[in-house]
Amino acid sequence: MVTSTSAPTPATTPSPFRRIVTISLAVIAALVVAFFVFASLYTDFLWFDQLGFESVLLTQWTARVVMFVVGFAGMAVPVWLAIFLAYRLRPVYARLSSQLDRYQEVVEPLRRLAMWGIPVFFGFFAGFAASSQWETAWLWANGTPTSDADPLFGLDTGFYMFAMPFYAGVVGFASATVLISLLVTALVAYLYGSVRIGQGELRISKPARIQLAITAAVYLLVQAASLWLDRYFTMVEQGSRITGPGYAGVNAVIPAQTILSIVAALVAILFFVTAVIGRWRYPLIATALLIVTSLVIGVGYPWAVTTFQVRPNEQALEMDYYQRNVDATRAAYGLDGIEKVPFAAETDAAAGQLRDDADTTASIRLMDPGIIGPTVQQLQQYRAYYGFEDTLDVDRYEVDGETQDTVVAVRELDMDELDADARTWNNTTLVYTHGYGMVAAKGNERTNEGEPVFIEGGIPSSGALSDLEYEPRVYFGENNPEYSIVGAPEGADPVELDYPAGEEGASQTNTTFSGDGGPSVGSFFNRVLYALKFQSEQILFSDYVNEESQILYDRDPLTRVQKAAPYLTLDNDPYPSVVDGRIVWIVDGYTTSATYPYSSQVSLSQAISDSTNPTPNLLIDEINYIRNSVKATVDAYDGSVTLYAWDEEDPVLETWQKIYPNTIKPIDEMSGELMSHVRYPTDLFKVQRAMLGTYHVDNARAFYQRDNAWTTPNDPTSDQQLQPPYYLSMRMPGQDEATFSMFTTFIPDGGTRNVLMGYLAVDSDAGADAGSVREDYGKLTMLEISADTTVPGPGQVQNSFNSDSQIANEMNILTIGASDVSLGNLLTLPVGGGLLYVQPVYVQSTGGTSYPLLRKVLVAFGDQLAFEDTLAEALDELFGGDSGADTGDEDVTPVDPETEQPTEPEPEQPEEPTQPTPPSSDTYEQALADAQTAIEAKKAALEEGDMVAYAEADADLTEAVERLLAFLDDTGAAEEAPAE
């Protein structure tokens, strides 16, 4: 019989060759991925090992692996057991609906895969989640008692900081595990007929009933534990006014949570009973009653207590709880030892009024580190590939036997300014490897031209710091190439550019790094790893990479300290100092917590942001406890990191020291020279002032009334951001001598009144004794301004400066000739029985090569203002002609750099009688006299405010100077002309 239907095509058998190729490619791909993962992990280990903190990395790896295994097993085993039991205990001869039959036909071929795959799937998610929380588990296991008990439950505060977060995590994990197990049990039981729904009824087999009832009972027990734990979480929950439970919390919320926890446990027992007797009615009714009870006593009862009892009698009922919040907050932020000093400020200025405060006025900082960066750049850069930070740092050094406040910076590489043709791999990796030298200028002095007075600078470095014979090379700093390769065998020619000068007329000096600053790339294997890490084949093939080569990367001080101590929150302002013959970066580290009982929280990012520090992005933001527990140093030459336990009584630090043993040195090992450069950290002070706006009061009634709340004023020169605190050597009222301090001011919170309410200063001088901190270091002193006297705040003072007609006229004069005027930091000092404001004024030409120069100083005391060329003149003008103050610019004779009168050159005797002689002395002297007359006319016009006469005198001066320059050019040309 003939048919047109073609015969079925036999299934194509997979080619053995194709199978081998596929498997081989998969294996190769897996090996490549594994090698890249290995390269990343191993190079991390090499970096930590070279730094000497390999134990930190190994601890993290071990903890993550352990927690992953615990999390994986904790989720996968119960889920697998639930699926296994539900399938194993299925009814063998159950009559299934046609729909369930179809489901089973689909599921059955995948049953074995699903039985293992589903637990593994959930296990991986749980393992990764658990590994990310390893720190919580390790803090619980190593928690240190604080010896301070909370006022409600009487538990050690360490329970809240170390144990409570862990217990919450365990309860949450257990709840998720049991709930997933319950769901998969119900699903499997339904698919295999253990649970049948039909004809208006629900039928559950006995094995399924036992499994479901026990699982539900365990889930309710976990919820009971969660409710019990919630009682302790009320201690750190933010309420409408305070953190921690108030009257309603203590008398309604916490009792309700206790009752609900007990009820949930009783309902769980009923489910266990159901597993035995098979009656669902009782546990289901009890579950419904639990829900109703939670609404009544968990929501309704606290609302009723708050509405009908607390609000009408708030002041009487809440005071004890407000006091708990005040006391705990002040303790958690280190504010409980603050000294308050009533201050009746003088506002009238009289002659000699500052004589008793000469040590403070002599240290008034005229060099604003936020403005003079371009000035230092122009005067100390030397080459385009060197640079300085825009905002410099403040430190102090002993100069000529006296402690001198200084503005400091390091000369670092700025590869962005390197000529484009010079940005080869060889140059950026092997040649330009480091910066060179410290630059330091006196904070309270200026030159006649308004420039900083440098005590250290130049290339090679010279000055007061060079007398200490320090290592000037900066391989580790805030600006570096991504990586550099350094080091060479002994006797090899140096290739690293050291500095652009040399002996015997050489254009530069080269050097070879001789420290231990990075992992070795001397072996071929390590070169391969780092070529992969940095995606750079040159590392592998360059002839300059030799057996002694090291690779330097992750060179920023904050990065290095953060990797060495990952538990610290770091201050945003590391600063360089010359210590024991090295440039070191000093970094402040904080331990924090968000679960200190009854302490109010603060946003760390918002608290530390101001006009000098835009709002940072932080991993940990909301905190309610902070300590400056660690001082760290990073060696600028070899990058070595040293951690010192600054607050050895901090329980958080003690706990982390158990987790990372032998990584922190005791303070006893800190040298006296390093101690002399340690200062009170900026970010901690900012957090403390943020809390003191509300918590400067120490009693509950004043806190409740909130009629004396303060805030930090906005920066007068940047009105949308807070004014930063400033470092300054000064003597607070009651102190015997001036000390290095940091200060800030307070104005009323809310409204528009910009008057001073408080003045906060902290003693920032740690002393100079090795291993011993000066007693008064860290002492907070608050001047509470008497309400009987109105003292203008920074914004009001700035407005007075800007609106004063005479000052405005003189400011306009400074802008003549296309110049920009910049107002420096507005300093506030408690001197003369009142508060003195000082603000330097800088002028910068808008021409090509220009930089800010200090030209004037604004001062204010009470409602009296002065605006003079120097601080000494301004204070004398303000205080009756003789302030009695010492300043750093008393001997300065200010000049205008653009119109400075040239000096008359000394006449030179011609070597040959046939050479032309200079112009006649009468003509030359006449031009010189005209220039002098024009200068005096300019000064007179300026004093009288006659701008027309000022412009005419300026034109006369320009014409006279041009004549003088012409005479000088003619003389020079005549001297260079050949003899006839």
QUITAPE-V441855 format. One record per backbone hydrogen bond with DSSP energy under -1.0 kcal/mol. CO is the residue of the C=O (numbers start at 1). NH is the residue of the N-H. If there is no record, write none. Layout:
# QUITAPE-V441855
CO_NH ; CO_NH
This chain:
# QUITAPE-V441855
15_19 ; 16_20 ; 17_21 ; 18_22 ; 19_23 ; 20_24 ; 21_25 ; 22_26 ; 23_27 ; 24_28 ; 25_29 ; 26_30 ; 27_31 ; 28_32 ; 29_33 ; 30_34 ; 31_35 ; 32_36 ; 33_37 ; 34_38 ; 35_39 ; 36_40 ; 37_41 ; 38_42 ; 39_43 ; 40_44 ; 41_45 ; 42_46 ; 43_47 ; 44_48 ; 45_49 ; 46_50 ; 47_51 ; 48_52 ; 48_53 ; 53_56 ; 53_57 ; 54_58 ; 55_59 ; 56_60 ; 57_61 ; 58_62 ; 59_63 ; 60_64 ; 61_65 ; 62_66 ; 63_67 ; 64_68 ; 65_69 ; 66_70 ; 67_71 ; 68_72 ; 69_73 ; 70_74 ; 71_75 ; 72_76 ; 73_77 ; 75_79 ; 76_80 ; 77_81 ; 78_82 ; 79_83 ; 80_84 ; 81_85 ; 82_86 ; 83_87 ; 84_88 ; 85_89 ; 87_90 ; 97_101 ; 98_102 ; 99_103 ; 100_104 ; 101_105 ; 102_106 ; 103_107 ; 104_108 ; 107_110 ; 108_111 ; 110_114 ; 111_115 ; 112_116 ; 113_117 ; 114_118 ; 116_120 ; 117_121 ; 118_122 ; 119_123 ; 120_124 ; 121_125 ; 122_126 ; 123_127 ; 124_128 ; 125_129 ; 126_130 ; 127_131 ; 128_132 ; 130_133 ; 131_134 ; 133_137 ; 134_138 ; 135_139 ; 136_140 ; 137_141 ; 138_142 ; 148_157 ; 155_150 ; 156_159 ; 157_161 ; 158_162 ; 159_164 ; 163_167 ; 164_168 ; 165_169 ; 166_170 ; 167_171 ; 168_172 ; 169_173 ; 170_174 ; 171_175 ; 172_176 ; 173_177 ; 174_178 ; 175_179 ; 176_180 ; 177_181 ; 178_182 ; 179_183 ; 180_184 ; 181_185 ; 182_186 ; 183_187 ; 184_188 ; 185_189 ; 186_190 ; 187_191 ; 188_192 ; 189_194 ; 189_195 ; 190_193 ; 194_205 ; 196_203 ; 198_201 ; 201_198 ; 203_196 ; 205_209 ; 206_210 ; 207_211 ; 208_212 ; 209_213 ; 210_214 ; 211_215 ; 212_216 ; 213_217 ; 214_218 ; 215_219 ; 216_220 ; 217_221 ; 218_222 ; 219_223 ; 220_224 ; 221_225 ; 222_226 ; 223_227 ; 224_228 ; 225_229 ; 226_230 ; 229_232 ; 229_233 ; 230_234 ; 232_235 ; 233_236 ; 235_598 ; 237_244 ; 242_239 ; 246_250 ; 247_251 ; 248_252 ; 248_253 ; 249_254 ; 252_256 ; 253_257 ; 254_258 ; 255_259 ; 256_260 ; 257_261 ; 258_262 ; 259_263 ; 260_264 ; 261_265 ; 262_266 ; 263_267 ; 264_268 ; 265_269 ; 266_270 ; 267_271 ; 268_272 ; 269_273 ; 270_274 ; 271_275 ; 273_276 ; 273_277 ; 274_278 ; 280_284 ; 281_285 ; 282_286 ; 283_287 ; 284_288 ; 285_289 ; 286_290 ; 287_291 ; 288_292 ; 289_293 ; 290_294 ; 291_295 ; 292_296 ; 293_297 ; 295_300 ; 296_301 ; 299_303 ; 300_304 ; 301_305 ; 302_306 ; 303_307 ; 304_308 ; 305_309 ; 305_310 ; 306_311 ; 313_317 ; 314_318 ; 318_322 ; 319_323 ; 320_324 ; 321_325 ; 322_326 ; 323_327 ; 324_328 ; 325_329 ; 326_330 ; 327_331 ; 328_332 ; 329_333 ; 330_335 ; 330_336 ; 331_334 ; 332_626 ; 335_338 ; 339_782 ; 341_784 ; 343_345 ; 343_786 ; 350_353 ; 352_355 ; 354_357 ; 355_358 ; 357_361 ; 358_362 ; 360_363 ; 361_364 ; 368_371 ; 368_372 ; 369_392 ; 372_376 ; 373_377 ; 374_378 ; 375_379 ; 376_380 ; 377_381 ; 381_383 ; 383_386 ; 385_414 ; 387_412 ; 393_408 ; 395_406 ; 397_404 ; 399_402 ; 402_399 ; 404_397 ; 405_443 ; 406_395 ; 407_441 ; 408_393 ; 409_439 ; 411_436 ; 412_387 ; 414_417 ; 415_418 ; 419_422 ; 420_423 ; 422_424 ; 424_428 ; 425_429 ; 426_430 ; 426_431 ; 427_432 ; 429_485 ; 431_433 ; 431_497 ; 435_474 ; 437_411 ; 439_409 ; 440_455 ; 440_456 ; 441_407 ; 443_366 ; 443_367 ; 447_450 ; 448_895 ; 450_854 ; 451_447 ; 453_442 ; 455_464 ; 456_440 ; 457_462 ; 462_457 ; 463_467 ; 465_468 ; 466_469 ; 472_437 ; 474_435 ; 484_552 ; 486_550 ; 489_492 ; 496_511 ; 499_501 ; 499_509 ; 503_506 ; 509_498 ; 509_499 ; 511_496 ; 519_551 ; 523_527 ; 524_528 ; 525_529 ; 526_530 ; 527_531 ; 528_532 ; 529_533 ; 530_534 ; 531_536 ; 537_541 ; 538_542 ; 546_549 ; 549_521 ; 550_486 ; 552_484 ; 556_560 ; 557_561 ; 558_562 ; 559_563 ; 560_564 ; 561_565 ; 565_568 ; 569_590 ; 575_586 ; 577_584 ; 579_582 ; 581_471 ; 582_579 ; 583_636 ; 584_577 ; 585_634 ; 586_575 ; 587_632 ; 588_571 ; 589_630 ; 590_569 ; 591_627 ; 593_624 ; 593_625 ; 596_599 ; 602_623 ; 603_607 ; 604_608 ; 613_610 ; 621_604 ; 623_602 ; 625_593 ; 627_591 ; 627_629 ; 629_646 ; 629_647 ; 630_589 ; 631_644 ; 632_587 ; 633_642 ; 634_585 ; 635_639 ; 636_475 ; 636_476 ; 640_635 ; 642_633 ; 643_665 ; 644_631 ; 644_646 ; 647_650 ; 650_654 ; 651_655 ; 652_656 ; 653_657 ; 654_658 ; 655_659 ; 656_660 ; 665_645 ; 666_669 ; 667_670 ; 670_771 ; 671_675 ; 672_676 ; 674_677 ; 681_685 ; 682_686 ; 683_687 ; 684_688 ; 685_689 ; 686_690 ; 687_691 ; 688_692 ; 691_694 ; 691_695 ; 692_696 ; 693_710 ; 699_703 ; 700_704 ; 701_705 ; 702_706 ; 709_749 ; 711_747 ; 713_723 ; 715_718 ; 718_721 ; 721_715 ; 722_611 ; 726_743 ; 728_741 ; 730_739 ; 732_735 ; 739_730 ; 740_764 ; 741_728 ; 742_762 ; 743_726 ; 744_760 ; 746_757 ; 746_758 ; 747_711 ; 754_793 ; 757_785 ; 758_746 ; 759_783 ; 760_744 ; 761_781 ; 762_742 ; 763_778 ; 766_774 ; 769_772 ; 774_777 ; 776_779 ; 779_763 ; 780_339 ; 781_761 ; 782_341 ; 783_759 ; 784_343 ; 786_789 ; 791_756 ; 793_797 ; 794_798 ; 795_799 ; 796_800 ; 797_801 ; 798_802 ; 799_803 ; 800_804 ; 804_808 ; 805_809 ; 806_810 ; 807_811 ; 808_812 ; 809_813 ; 810_814 ; 813_816 ; 815_819 ; 818_846 ; 820_844 ; 822_842 ; 825_827 ; 827_838 ; 829_831 ; 829_836 ; 831_834 ; 833_346 ; 836_829 ; 837_860 ; 838_827 ; 839_858 ; 840_824 ; 841_855 ; 841_856 ; 842_822 ; 843_853 ; 844_820 ; 853_843 ; 856_841 ; 857_868 ; 858_839 ; 859_866 ; 860_837 ; 861_864 ; 864_861 ; 866_859 ; 868_857 ; 870_874 ; 871_875 ; 872_876 ; 873_877 ; 874_878 ; 875_879 ; 876_881 ; 879_882 ; 882_352 ; 883_354 ; 889_892 ; 896_899 ; 912_915 ; 920_924 ; 921_925 ; 922_926 ; 923_927 ; 924_928 ; 925_929 ; 926_930 ; 927_931 ; 928_932 ; 929_933 ; 930_934 ; 931_935 ; 932_936 ; 933_937 ; 934_938 ; 935_939 ; 936_940 ; 937_941 ; 938_942 ; 939_943 ; 940_944 ; 941_946 ; 945_947 ; 946_950 ; 947_951 ; 948_952 ; 949_953 ; 950_954 ; 951_955 ; 952_956 ; 953_957 ; 954_958 ; 955_959 ; 956_960 ; 957_961 ; 958_962 ; 959_963 ; 960_964 ; 961_965 ; 962_966 ; 963_967 ; 964_968 ; 965_969 ; 966_970 ; 967_971 ; 968_972 ; 969_973 ; 970_974 ; 971_975 ; 972_976 ; 973_977
